[in-house]
């Protein structure tokens, strides 16, 4: 049985989960502007995600958790940070794409990356309740 996450940790991960959902919804809508001229809206939202993660999640104190929970949380933080950096690269590739099929493939890559981040976030929130 894991230690429950402190309330502040839970709130920050829930807010991060909501931001991830908003970006995923933007991509899933298949905005026609994305199909013909990739928008900077997605890039700006991803930059906001990265900033939120660095400023609101990575600064959360882990030393208040039991050692096993510290290690577990740190693992998720490392993976989320990596996925966020890769997401930024995916979005740059999306912006550079010009052909509709390439744009669709890159949108799928971005969606897959967001899904991975959402699963990690859900695992942190659910794992702390087990």
PyMOL commands that set and color helices and strands:
alter all, ss='L'
color gray80, all
select helices_A, chain A and resi 7-28+32-36+40-57+67-96+100-127
alter helices_A, ss='H'
color red, helices_A
deselect
rebuild
show_as cartoon
